[in-house]
């Protein structure tokens, strides 16, 4: 595993960025860069179980089983990934899942003179690194556009 870092500066206060980033409807919009139809099931409270899902090629839901490890609105949220959803079925115990279970995705929002710097730090394996390096800038640009419109 290696840690990947992404960031963007958004011309808005961090409360507005936070709300746009995590609101169910706008979340779907900016995360569409990862997979069309992306959404979450769950709530953003500490310890909460979350499903990050999108329809796969067969139309069944696939994605990640996660939990909110830490949350400090409107400054920080840490998500721990604990499993996958494939073809609508959850897997939190296979050997394939165990090799990366416990990886994190951390979001930090910092005030910079009325603007907000969004920092994303995430664990990634070599297999997915290039995909994340291509998609994260697009997703963050979409978040910026949503907040600033």
DAURFEN-V601335 format. One record per residue. N is the residue number from 1. OMEGA is omega in whole degrees, -180 to 180 (* if undefined). NEAR is the number of other C-alpha atoms within 10 Angstrom. Layout:
BEGIN
n: (N,N)
omega: (OMEGA,OMEGA)
near: (NEAR,NEAR)
END
This chain:
BEGIN
n: (1,2,3,4,5,6,7,8,9,10,11,12,13,14,15,16,17,18,19,20,21,22,23,24,25,26,27,28,29,30,31,32,33,34,35,36,37,38,39,40,41,42,43,44,45,46,47,48,49,50,51,52,53,54,55,56,57,58,59,60,61,62,63,64,65,66,67,68,69,70,71,72,73,74,75,76,77,78,79,80,81,82,83,84,85,86,87,88,89,90,91,92,93,94,95,96,97,98,99,100,101,102,103,104,105,106,107,108,109,110,111,112,113,114,115,116,117,118,119,120,121,122,123,124,125,126,127,128,129,130,131,132,133,134,135,136,137,138,139,140,141,142,143,144,145,146,147,148,149)
omega: (174,-179,175,-177,177,178,176,175,-177,-177,179,176,-175,177,179,178,180,-178,179,-178,-172,177,-173,-176,-179,174,180,-177,-176,179,175,178,-180,-179,177,-179,179,177,176,174,-178,177,-174,174,-176,-179,-177,175,-178,170,175,-166,170,178,177,-176,-180,-178,177,-178,175,179,-173,168,-174,172,178,-177,-178,177,177,-179,-11,-172,-172,169,178,-180,177,180,-174,-180,180,170,177,-179,176,-178,180,177,177,-174,-179,178,179,-180,-178,-177,179,179,-178,176,-174,171,-175,179,178,178,-178,177,176,179,177,174,-178,171,176,179,177,176,-177,174,179,172,-179,-177,-176,-175,-177,178,180,-180,177,-171,-176,178,178,-180,180,176,178,176,178,180,179,-177,-173,-178,*)
near: (13,11,14,15,15,15,17,16,17,24,18,18,19,23,15,15,25,21,15,19,23,14,13,15,12,18,18,19,20,23,22,18,19,16,15,15,16,20,21,19,12,14,15,19,16,15,15,14,19,21,21,18,23,23,18,16,9,8,10,14,19,22,23,21,22,25,24,21,19,17,18,11,15,16,17,17,21,20,24,23,25,21,24,24,19,16,15,15,11,16,17,17,12,10,10,12,15,13,11,16,18,16,19,21,21,18,20,21,24,17,16,14,9,12,16,24,20,24,18,21,16,20,19,18,14,9,9,10,15,11,11,18,13,12,15,18,15,17,18,23,17,18,22,22,13,17,19,12,5)
END
